[in-house]
């Protein structure tokens, strides 16, 4: 389970694909990646208590068929020309 997972969006000859370096897989779209590699999503909060303890409360949900739940946080561009 990842709380923050990175993909590389690669555009070559006008075609964008997504590469997952953690697993060495390539996907044709974010929807394709979600279909093949994601079973569900979670959100969580850290709860701090008495000195020196904390715990994380997680909420899990299955992916919704026909809906892409992946959010793109940042996009960086690299041009080697």
C-alpha positions in Angstrom: 0.0 0.0 0.0 1.4 3.4 -1.0 0.4 6.7 0.5 2.2 8.6 -2.3 3.1 6.7 -5.4 4.9 8.1 -8.5 4.5 7.4 -12.2 6.4 8.8 -15.1 4.2 10.2 -17.9 6.2 9.7 -21.1 5.1 11.3 -24.4 6.8 9.9 -27.5 5.6 10.8 -31.0 2.6 12.4 -29.5 1.5 9.3 -27.6 1.4 9.5 -23.8 2.1 6.4 -21.7 2.6 6.0 -18.0 5.6 4.1 -16.6 5.6 2.7 -13.0 9.2 2.4 -11.9 8.3 0.6 -8.7 6.9 -2.4 -10.7 8.5 -1.9 -14.1 5.1 -1.7 -15.8 3.8 0.6 -18.6 0.2 1.7 -19.0 -1.6 3.4 -21.8 -3.6 5.7 -19.5 -4.3 6.3 -15.8 -7.5 4.4 -16.3 -5.5 1.4 -17.7 -3.2 1.6 -14.7 -6.1 1.6 -12.3 -7.8 -1.3 -14.0 -4.7 -3.5 -14.0 -2.9 -2.5 -10.8 -5.2 -1.0 -8.2 -7.7 -2.9 -6.0 -8.8 0.1 -3.9 -8.0 3.3 -2.2 -7.5 4.5 1.4 -7.4 7.7 3.3 -5.9 8.1 6.7 -5.2 10.5 9.5 -2.6 10.3 12.3 -4.0 10.5 15.8 -1.6 11.8 18.5 -2.2 10.8 22.1 -0.3 10.8 25.3 3.4 11.4 25.0 5.2 9.2 22.6 2.4 7.4 20.9 0.4 7.8 17.8 -1.7 5.7 15.5 -3.1 6.0 12.0 -6.8 5.6 11.3 -7.4 4.3 7.8 -10.6 4.2 5.7 -10.6 1.8 2.8 -12.8 1.7 -0.3 -12.9 -0.4 -3.4 -12.4 1.3 -6.7 -15.5 2.4 -8.5 -16.1 0.7 -11.8 -16.0 3.2 -14.7 -14.5 6.0 -12.6 -10.8 6.8 -12.4 -9.8 7.5 -8.8 -6.1 8.4 -9.5 -5.3 12.0 -8.9 -2.3 13.7 -10.6 -0.5 15.9 -8.0 2.5 17.2 -9.9 3.7 17.1 -13.5 7.3 17.9 -14.4 8.6 18.3 -17.9 12.0 17.3 -19.2 13.2 18.2 -22.6 16.5 16.8 -23.7 16.8 19.0 -26.8 
